[in-house]
Every structure is written in C-alpha cells, then in structure tokens.
Amino acid sequence: MLYATLKTLHVLAIIVWIGGMVFAHFFLRPAVAQLEAAARVRLMHDVLGRFFQAVLVAALLTLASGIWMLGRVAKQVVQSGGSFEMPLAWTVMAVLGTLMVAIFMHIRFALYKRLSKAVAAADFTAGGAALAQIRTWVLVNLALGVVVLLATLMHGAY
Ligand code: HEM
C-alpha cells in the first residue's frame, strides 16, 4: 500500500512537471512571441513564477518518493538474504532524474532570479535573454525526462 502510494505520487508529480514543460514550450511560448517585449517578458515572468513553485514541489516529491521506493526494495531484498542489484532502467532513472532536479534548481534559483531582476528594473532586453536561457534548459530537462520515461516504460518491451 505504501509502495503503491509512493509510486502514484511519483508519477503524478512527473505528469505535472513534464506536462507543464510541454505546455510552456510548445503552446504558450509561440503564442506570447507575438506580444511586444515588455508585455511578453512580464507575462512569462508571472506564468513561470507560478509554474516553478509547482515544479519545486513536484521535483522534490519525485526525488523523495523515488529514493524511498529504492530504499524499500533494497531493504526487502537484503532482509530476505539476497543482494540488491539495481535494474539498469532504475539506474538510468535515478541518475538522469537527479540531474533533472539539479538543472531545475539552476533554472529556478539562477536564471529565474535574473529574469525577476530584469523585470524589476524594466530591462526587457536582459529579461528576454534570461527567458531564452530558461527556454534552453527547459528543453534539456524535457529531453532528459522523455529519455527517462522511454527507459522506464519501454524497458523489457519486445
Ligand atoms: C529523481 C530520481 C528518481 C528515482 C530515484 C526514481 C526511482 C523510481 C523507482 C524506485 C520506481 C519504482 C519502479 C517499480 O516499482 O517498478 C520508479 C517508478 C517510476 N518512475 Fe522514477 N525515479 C526518479 C525520477 C523519475 C523521473 C525524472 C521520471 C520521469 C521523467 C520517472 C518516471 C517513473 C515512472 C513512469 C515510474 C513508474 C514505472 C512503472 O510502474 O513501470 N522517475 N521510480
């Protein structure tokens, strides 16, 4: 029951995180590109501020639930006298998942901060540059997320 709850939380958090990146990149960004710089940078700053609050929770939940599940499985295997060998798909998930969390922290606490400063100073050129960097790293995280999903869900398929 605990394991199933952890796994459900894990997947729900990932749906919010990856779904939000898809929406921001493929649907929101092209639409706001038509606005003039000040309005575009202000709107994106507001939307991303709200989204990143949710991602902060989702990323920490993903990490915590993932590590907790690993710990439970390892403990059970060891307690029943076996030795725990992590499946390759889980290793890929843990390594790339942790990398995704680190990249998100960079987006939220370095790049988004730069964007906030630019908006406060009404410097929309600097704001646009910060947004472009955020976009690049969000794309990297989206690609990593898709690789993790493929490794996890397609593993063993034939
Ligand atoms: C941050 C480090 C992460 C760790 C330590 C971790 C660990 C785990 C573990 C132990 C499971 C349980 C697998 C099972 O019972 O079959 C799991 C399930 C899952 N994880 Fe992760 N995970 C992490 C990040 C991610 C990320 C970033 C994604 C997607 C982008 C992801 C997608 C999934 C999915 C879809 C499942 C369900 C798989 C299934 O039921 O077949 N995980 N994770």
Residues whose N, C-alpha, C, O or C-beta is under 5 A from the ligand:
A	BS01	HEM	I14 T62 L63 G66 I67 M69 L70 M93 A94 G97 T98 G145 V148 L149 T152
